Amino acid sequence: MFYLDPRYMLFMAPAFLLMLLVQWYVNSSYSKWGKVPTRLHISGAQAAEQLIRYGGLQNVQIGTTPGNLTDHYDPRDKTLYLSPNVYQGASVAAVAVAAHELGHALQDKENYGPLRLRSALVPAVNIGSYLGWILIIIGLIFQITGVAWLGVLIFSAGAVFALATLPVELNASARAKQMLREAGIIYGDEEMQGVNQVLNAAALTYVAALVTAVLQLLYYVTLVLSLGGRRRD
């Protein structure tokens, strides 16, 4: 239904283009710095082990996860999951990604407020991503403005989640850069430039996700506003 609406592409085409550009930049940055070894010639897993000791995160374990750039920290089992290229790769990119995920482990240890907020939003996002647009469709079909606006309100949880994610990810990257410098894993301006480029590129994916969520929400808002106009006519 929505995909056949020219207005949908008017809103979402810029978001799709932005996502493609950001994905290209992320892959390009990771590919470039994935070929540059650090001075210590250690893998992402070895860097993570050093940073776990440095950050006092002895309860954090290191595991592997399939895929490419699927790295993440799971607060439920206190485990840092690294993709094969990061786990085994001895490069600037690998240690940057591993350190970023350990930044989340530090946030978890410190009970970081924005991380708690993002976690609290997860149930609302899971419900809103399905229920929201269903209510919008029902409201539009039966011309029940109140139901349509309720759907928009519920669906907006996704945009709020994307907004809440930004400070969490930016803070994790800032922690990663600090840890890598202070622990002596990254040395010199060139290696630090690589870390910055890889982590900044990753941060742009969350910016693009926020832009996408906001534009989609605005599209639904225009649909409901037009419904109100038709009812007055």
N, C-alpha and C positions, 0 to 999 in steps of 0.2 A: 504493500500500500504506500508506505512512505517513500520507498525507493523509486516509485514511478512519479513522484511529485517533483517537478522542476525546482521548487523551493528547497527541497531537501538537498539537492546537489549544490544549490547556491550557498547553503550554509556549510555543507560538509566537504565540498571539493577543496577549500583551503586547508581544512584539517587533514584530509587524506594526503595532500601534497606535502604538508609540513611533516607528517609522520614518515613519508618516504624519504624526505631530505635528511631528517634526523637519523633514521635507520642507516642511511648511507654513511653519514658522518660517524656514527658509532662503529660500524663495521670497518670503515677506513682507518679510524684512530686505533682501534684494537689491533687491526692487521699490521699497521705500521709499528706500533710499540710492542707488539707481540713477537717481533723479530729482533728486538734490542734487549740484550741481557743486562742485568744489573751488575754492578761492580762485584757483588758477592756471589753471583752466579747461583742463586738459590731459587727453588721453585715456589709457586704460590703457597703450597702446603707447608713448606719449610719456613717461609716468611710468616705464615699464620701461626705456626708453633712458637716462633720467637715473639710475636706480638701478643699471643695469649699469655706468655710469661711476663712480658713487659707491662701489660694492662691488668695483671692480676685476675685473669679470667680462667683460672685453673679448672673450673667446672665445665668449661666449653670444650666440646669434642669436635673433631674434624672428620667429615665423611665426604663421599663423592655422590654426584648426581648426574644422570645422563644428559646429553644435549650440549648446546653451545651457549655460553653466557646465561646459564640457568642458575648461577650461583645465588645462594640465599642463606640467611641465618634463620633457624627455626627456634623461637623462644620456648616452644613447648618441650622440646627435648634438649635444649641448650646445645645444639649442634650446628656447626658451620658446614654447609654443603657446597662443595666446589665442583665445577664442571671439569672434565678431564684435561682440557687445555690449560685451565688455571691451576688445577691440582699438580700437574706434572710440569707445566711450562715454567722455564726459568727466564722470565722476561719482566720488563718494566710493567707491561700491561697486566700480567698475571699477579704480581705482588700488589698492584694498585687495586684490582678487583677484590682480592682476598682481604686486603686491609679495609676496604669499604664495608664489606659484610661484617667484619669484626667491629666496625664502628657501630653497627646495629646491636652487636652483643654488649658493647659498653653502654649503649642506651638502655638496653634491657636490665643490665646490672644496676644502673643508676635510677631505674624507674622513670625514665625521661618522659615528661608530660606529653609532648606531641606524639610520641610513639604510643602511649596509652590511649590518647584520643583516637588515633587512627585505628587501633585494634578495636576500640569500642564501636567504631562506625561500621565494621565489617558486616555484622548481622543486618543492619539497615540497608547496606549496599546490596547484599545478596537478595534481600526481599524486594528492594526498590527496582533492581534491574529487570525483574520479571513483572511484578505487580504494577509498577508505575505505568509502563506503556500499555498494559492491558486495560487499565482504568481510563487512560487517555483515549484509546480506541473506542471503548464502550461509550464514553462521554461524547465523542465526535459522532458516532453512528446514531445514537439516540438523542443527540443534541441536548445532553444534560451537562450544562456548564460546570456545575459544582463537582461532579464526578471527574470531569476532565482536569479541572484545577487540582483536585486531590491527587490524581495521577502524576501531574507535573511536580507537585510538592514531594511526593514519594520518590519520583525519578531523580529529583535534584540531589538525593543523597550521594549519587555517583560523583557529581561535580564537587560536592563538599569533601568527599573522600580524596579526590584528586588534589584538591587544594591543601588538605591536611597532610598529604604525602610529601609535598614539596619540602617543607622545613625538616622533615625526618630524614629525607635523602640527602639534602644539602648538609645537614649537621653530620651525618655519617661520613660524608666525603671529607669534611673539614677535620673530623677526628682521624680519618685515615691518613691524610697528609701530615698531620702533626705526629702521629705515631711513627710513620715511616721515617720522618726526619730524625726524631728524637731517639729512635731505636737504632739508627745508623744503617738501616736497610737500603735507603735511597741516599745516594751521594752525588753532589754536584748539580749544577743548573740544568744540564741536559736531561738527567734522569727525572728531576723534579718537573721539568717541562712535560715529559711524557706522562707522568702521573696526573698532572693537571689536565692534560688534553683528554686522557681516557676517562677520568671522572667527570669532567665538565660535559663531555659528549653524553655520558650516561645520564647526567642530570637533565639534559635537554629532552630525553624521552619522557620524563615526568612533566615537563613543561608542555610538551606536545599532547600528552594525555589530558592535561587540564584544559587546554584549548579545545580539544575534541569534545570533551564532556560539556563544556560551557556552550559551544556552538550547537551541539545536539539539543541541549536543554532550551536554548533560545528558539530553535526551530519548533519544538513542541509548544512553547509559549505563544509563538505567532499563530500556530494552528488553533489554539484555544481562544486567542483573541479574535480570530476571524470567525470562530463559532459564535461568539458573543455578538459580533456585527451582523451575522446572518439572522440571529434570533430577533434583533431589533428591527430588521427589515421585515 
